[in-house]
């Protein structure tokens, strides 16, 4: 299976000036773990994840006063929709993250998460049985 087959095409997009609370509320309401941040002044879209928000909370920062732009994931890796799900999972595992922005022809076409990949694999007949 390909990333295209498992990615979510409906994505949450937020701006860099939104507060962390606003981002967290939007992510929680949609039951997702990340949002794509679009800044017209930035060269490419970036991402804000649950982990980014948790790091800010853990540092005692005010989620009502902190802005998304100051808490973005530092190193962004983009996936191609034609990557295999295995390649996406390997990239995420190696990088220590759970979400990839999917870009095709310079345009964001979706997001793929570890949850998406596991869902595809289990629907495709994968099992967790360990041979004896």
ZADRENMI-806663 format. One record per atom (N, C-alpha, C, O, CB): x, y, z. Coordinates in steps of 0.001 Angstrom, whole numbers, padded with zeros to 6 digits, always signed. Glycine has a CB too. Example, Ala and Ser with C-alpha at 12.3 -4.5 7.8 and 13.67 -1.06 7.14 Angstrom:
<sites>
+013190-005690+007800+012300-004500+007800+013200-003300+007800+014236-003319+008465+011308-004473+009046+012850-002250+007080+013670-001060+007140+012900+000030+007870+013409+001138+008039+014084-000598+005725
</sites>
This chain:
<sites>
+000835-001191+000000+000000+000000+000000+000877+001251+000000+002016+001233+000469-000949+000000+001217+000336+002302-000521+001035+003576-000642+000509+004587+000389-000586+004433+000930+000880+004135-002069+001306+005607+000641+000892+006683+001538-000440+007256+001073-001307+007559+001893+001968+007793+001602-000607+007406-000230-001852+007931-000798-003066+007141-000309-004135+007714-000093-001790+007900-002330-002905+005835-000135-004010+004975+000279-004376+005147+001751-005504+004856+002149-003659+003533+000012-003427+005617+002558-003683+005695+003991-003753+007085+004574-004175+007262+005716-002657+004959+004694-003345+008070+003804-003279+009431+004350-004673+010028+004555-005647+009615+003926-002461+010333+003422-004734+010998+005445-005951+011772+005652-005890+012982+004739-004925+013744+004764-006117+012197+007149-006915+013150+003943-006963+014313+003065-007587+015510+003771-007349+016657+003392-007745+013988+001796-008387+015236+004802-008957+016312+005600-007968+016619+006706-007721+015792+007583-010367+015930+006178-007408+017810+006655-006372+018180+007608-006771+019451+008339-007567+020247+007842-005018+018367+006900-006219+019624+009501-006414+020852+010259-005286+021802+009902-004108+021460+010014-006460+020578+011797-005658+022996+009473-004687+024025+009147-004886+025180+010118-006006+025653+010310-004829+024496+007665-003803+025628+010724-003868+026766+011633-002788+027769+011264-001847+027451+010536-003712+026311+013103-002933+028961+011765-001960+030006+011487-000933+030125+012598-001178+029677+013718-002658+031330+011287+000201+030716+012307+001275+030843+013286+000920+031757+014455+001547+031673+015511+002512+031354+012612-000066+032619+014286-000440+033545+015348-001476+033009+016319-001783+033663+017316-000948+034790+014751-002018+031836+016047-002977+031243+016982-002266+030873+018281-001063+030616+018290-003658+029992+016358-003014+030849+019365-002427+030443+020643-002342+028920+020703-003019+028207+019962-003260+030993+021839-001496+028451+021601-001393+026999+021796-002719+026432+022282-003080+025314+021913-000269+026661+022799-003454+027182+023106-004753+026686+023575-005701+026498+022391-006374+025472+022291-005371+027662+024613-005753+027480+021500-006625+027366+020330-006251+026131+019507-007123+025365+019098-006537+028642+019459-004965+025944+019270-004515+024782+018502-004906+023490+019209-005412+022560+018581-002992+024832+018286-004668+023434+020520-004996+022224+021284-006492+021942+021255-006900+020788+021120-004520+022361+022734-007305+022973+021378-008760+022785+021326-009193+022238+019978-010023+021331+019914-009482+024104+021610-008640+022779+018902-008995+022321+017560-008558+020871+017338-009302+020065+016779-008358+023233+016500-007346+020555+017783-006844+019190+017618-007670+018209+018442-008009+017129+017959-005363+019105+018023-007999+018573+019682-008784+017694+020553-010183+017478+019981-010698+016360+019985-008876+018282+021974-010790+018550+019493-012142+018442+018939-012186+017491+017751-013163+016767+017561-012655+019816+018519-011123+017498+016957-011078+016632+015771-010414+015286+016036-010336+014427+015158-010348+017334+014654-009938+015125+017271-009286+013871+017688-008091+013542+016803-007941+012420+016319-010290+012711+017655-007236+014559+016602-006025+014380+015811-004820+014868+016607-004965+015639+017555-006131+015131+014462-003649+014425+016223-002445+014719+016974-001535+015765+016375-000431+015988+016871-001693+013503+017147-001991+016419+015296-001139+017429+014682-001967+018365+013819-003099+018067+013436-000035+016771+013848-001359+019509+013527-001988+020490+012636-000912+021038+011712+000242+021196+012109-002684+021649+013445-001295+021319+010496-000382+021944+009546-000461+023453+009765-001543+024037+009821-000735+021555+008058+000704+024059+009884+000776+025496+010115+001177+026167+008806+002231+025887+008235+001785+025842+011262+000308+027054+008355+000559+027762+007110+000850+029224+007440+000028+029935+008018-000653+027633+006132+002046+029638+007050+002476+031015+007247+002822+031574+005875+003744+031076+005229+003698+031113+008239+002106+032597+005412+002375+033138+004079+003816+033632+003905+004308+033750+002783+001419+034271+003793+004479+033915+005015+005855+034403+004938+006892+033278+005009+008085+033515+004820+006108+035392+006053+006433+032062+005280+007358+030925+005376+007470+030240+004011+006527+030263+003220+006881+029906+006464+008628+029631+003742+008818+028986+002441+007996+027706+002250+007723+027306+001118+010268+028668+002255+007606+027066+003353+006874+025808+003257+006019+025626+004509+006286+026242+005541+007848+024609+003075+004994+024782+004419+004178+024529+005609+004981+023790+006676+005904+023034+006373+002924+023722+005238+004610+024024+007911+005250+023343+009037+004177+022613+009826+003019+022552+009414+006028+024348+009947+004572+022061+010962+003645+021234+011717+003746+021548+013203+004825+021830+013725+003919+019747+011464+002607+021494+013867+002522+021577+015321+001924+020260+015780+000891+019836+015262+001658+022819+015805+002555+019610+016738+002077+018312+017205+001691+018372+018678+001999+019334+019381+003143+017237+016982+001020+017333+019123+000695+017197+020542+001953+017340+021388+001941+017990+022433+000015+015841+020817+003019+016734+020932+004280+016782+021674+004775+018211+021831+005269+018577+022898+005343+015937+020975+004652+019025+020789+005061+020425+020861+004272+021159+021950+004833+021945+022713+004863+021116+019494+002977+020895+022008+002128+021529+023018+002484+021016+024414+002565+021798+025361+000635+021268+022715+002696+019716+024540+003060+019144+025844+004387+019689+026357+004540+019920+027557+003135+017627+025750+005346+019896+025458+006629+020471+025876+006423+021866+026452+007042+022216+027457+007616+020525+024690+005571+022657+025835+005294+024005+026340+004608+023951+027700+004965+024699+028610+004423+024781+025344+003625+023069+027836+002924+022923+029113+003894+022436+030187+003879+022933+031314+001731+021943+028976+004727+021476+029840+005715+020945+030783+006719+021987+031247+007278+021872+032338+006450+019795+030157+006950+022999+030426+007860+024087+030792+007147+025168+031594+007756+026162+031989+008484+024698+029542+005844+024967+031835+005084+025932+032611+004656+027166+031832+004304+028184+032428+005879+026351+033780+004683+027086+030513+004311+028237+029691+002791+028406+029648+002048+027437+029801+004869+028082+028264+002347+029617+029444+000931+029959+029389+000385+029664+027992+000734+030349+027030+000709+031449+029762-000460+028657+027882-000981+028265+026570-001895+029323+025969-002177+029295+024771-001729+026954+026680-002359+030258+026799-003187+031347+026280-002337+032494+025749-002829+033335+024997-004127+031859+027366-001077+032533+026131-000200+033610+025695+000844+033179+024683+001424+034013+023987+000477+034203+026869+001082+031895+024601+002094+031371+023676+001481+031146+022299+000362+030649+022170+002701+030053+024215+002240+031523+021277+001755+031387+019908+002356+030164+019220+003479+029751+019508+002077+032644+019109+001590+029613+018324+001978+028428+017553+003353+028608+016914+004171+027688+016937+000934+028130+016472+003611+029778+016346+004866+030027+015618+006104+029767+016463+007165+029445+015929+004898+031451+015118+005975+029905+017775+007123+029735+018659+007307+028299+019144+008207+028027+019939+006982+030643+019841+006470+027387+018675+006517+026009+019186+006414+024952+018095+005993+023826+018357+005408+025799+020179+006788+025304+016898+006686+024369+015773+007744+023287+015859+008825+023496+016411+006812+025112+014446+007422+022135+015310+008399+021064+015194+009560+021586+014348+009360+022146+013270+007764+019771+014563+010763+021392+014855+011950+021994+014240+012276+021423+012864+012418+022178+011903+013136+021810+015144+012394+020133+012759+012798+019532+011488+011610+018824+010849+011070+017859+011388+013970+018543+011693+011227+019329+009700+010063+018786+009002+010524+017817+007914+011433+018107+007136+009202+019927+008391+009870+016668+007886+010100+015696+006821+008776+015557+006090+007732+015342+006707+010619+014299+007381+008828+015679+004795+007622+015564+003975+007605+014198+003301+008649+013660+002934+007553+016704+002914+006414+013651+003144+006252+012360+002471+005688+012583+001078+004959+013544+000829+005330+011416+003286+006034+011694+000193+005464+011672-001155+004289+010690-001125+004397+009636-000499+006548+011257-002248+003191+011003-001773+002047+010087-001744+002337+008724-002354+001597+007770-002113+000890+010706-002462+003414+008617-003148+003751+007333-003757+004698+006495-002902+005008+005359-003260+004368+007561-005108+005160+007041-001774+005959+006218-000862+005131+005023-000413+003905+005103-000352+006440+007046+000368+005788+003930-000105+005089+002802+000522+004804+003175+001973+005472+004036+002547+005937+001471+000432+003808+002520+002557+003527+002747+003977+004716+002323+004824+004974+002905+005877+002263+001984+004415+005443+001304+004361+006638+000860+005085+007695+001957+005107+008339+002176+006133+007213-000416+004447+007878+002643+003992+008853+003728+003927+008445+004872+004856+009291+005452+005537+008997+004238+002479+007165+005194+004884+006680+006250+005781+006887+005847+007238+007348+006652+008048+005187+006547+005516+006544+004592+007575+006713+004120+008961+008186+004123+009364+008528+004514+010480+006126+002700+009126+009043+003692+008465+010483+003687+008751+011000+005112+008957+011792+005361+009867+011260+003001+007605+010560+006034+008126+010977+007429+008251+010536+007997+009591+011309+008682+010261+010405+008272+007102+009302+007718+009985+008797+008212+011263+009547+007589+012436+009904+008280+013391+007304+007925+011388+009779+006300+012360+010484+005613+013439+011906+006140+013582+012362+006423+014690+010505+004102+013189+012597+006270+012469+013967+006790+012481+014027+008215+013022+014951+008565+013755+014560+006746+011074+013045+009035+012663+013033+010437+013079+012422+010680+014446+012554+011771+015001+012298+011242+012080+011754+009672+014995+011144+009818+016314+009890+010680+016310+009616+011382+017283+012139+010402+017265+009126+010631+015222+007878+011381+015168+006767+010511+014607+007020+009415+014107+008043+012651+014321+005524+011005+014694+004360+010189+014342+003504+010745+013220+002454+010183+012906+003514+010010+015534+003943+011858+012603+003147+012481+011541+004047+012949+010411+005165+013411+010638+002329+013664+012094+003544+012822+009190+004241+013345+008014+003253+014150+007178+002142+013700+006901+004873+012189+007169+003677+015345+006784+002895+016121+005829+003146+015496+004455+004294+015241+004089+003284+017664+005858+002088+015253+003703+002203+014638+002382+002105+015740+001332+001127+016485+001273+001096+013548+002161+003155+015823+000502+003252+016873-000505+003408+016247-001886+004175+015304-002078+004434+017822-000200+002664+016795-002838+002755+016342-004225+002789+017573-005122+001900+018422-005059+001557+015398-004602+003802+017662-005942+003923+018796-006846+003999+020132-006123+003515+021144-006632+002771+018809-007794+004603+020141-004939+004745+021367-004172+003512+021767-003371+003518+022801-002702+005099+022464-005084+002458+020964-003432+001212+021266-002720+000943+020218-001642+001189+019029-001847+000024+021334-003706+000441+020665-000503+000039+019747+000564-001219+019023+000106-002212+019649-000265-000205+020506+001921-001162+017683+000139-002320+016887-000267-002884+016059+000880-003929+015426+000732-001945+015975-001414-002195+016058+002030-002694+015296+003161-001683+015173+004269-000632+015814+004269-003113+013942+002720-002037+014325+005215-001190+014032+006366-001308+012527+006606-002385+011945+006479-001613+014877+007653-000183+011913+006954-000217+010500+007308+000387+010358+008697+001412+010962+009012+000551+009621+006259-000263+009558+009512+000199+009340+010879+000452+007854+011106+000041+007008+010312-000831+009880+011901+001126+007560+012191+001333+006145+012552-000021+005452+012703-000174+004290+012328+002162+006019+013875-000997+006168+013252-002332+005589+013422-002924+005214+012067-003531+004151+011930-003265+006575+014158-002753+006080+011060-003243+005774+009712-002591+004507+009169-003253+003652+008582-002975+006952+008762-001282+004403+009376-000540+003249+008861-000992+001965+009546-001221+000956+008879+000973+003447+009057-001120+001992+010857-001569+000804+011589-002977+000415+011148-003273-000767+010979-001534+001057+013116-003844+001408+010964-005207+001128+010489-005172+000413+009142-005888-000568+008941-006022+002435+010375-004349+000896+008226-004241+000260+006898-003728-001161+007007-004259-002075+006377-003316+001071+005985-002687-001339+007816-002097-002669+007940-003062-003657+008573-003124-004809+008144-000821-002604+008756-003813-003239+009578-004731-004171+010226-005919-004469+009340-006438-005585+009370-005204-003616+011559-006366-003505+008552-007451-003762+007605-006982-004635+006457-007781-005321+005820-008010-002450+007065-005678-004607+006197-005093-005368+005097-004763-006796+005510-004239-007570+004708-003841-004677+004591-005067-007147+006757-004859-008524+007188-003641-008746+008063-003331-009887+008404-004752-009386+006008-002944-007684+008436-001800-007852+009329-002297-008317+010692-003387-007943+011126-000990-006529+009458-001497-009127+011356-001864-009581+012695-000699-009346+013633+000422-009056+013214-002271-011077+012690-000995-009477+014896+000059-009317+015896+000498-010669+016437+001135-010737+017488-000418-008419+017041+000170-011727+015745+000552-013056+016191+002060-013240+016068+002672-012885+015061-000189-014130+015383+002633-013799+017113+004061-014073+017115+004235-015572+016919+003680-016370+017674+004747-013581+018441+005013-015956+015897+005199-017394+015658+005875-018062+016859+006770-017485+017477+006039-017626+014378+005450-019251+017172+005952-019965+018355+007156-020789+018131+007650-021425+019063+004925-020820+018888
</sites>
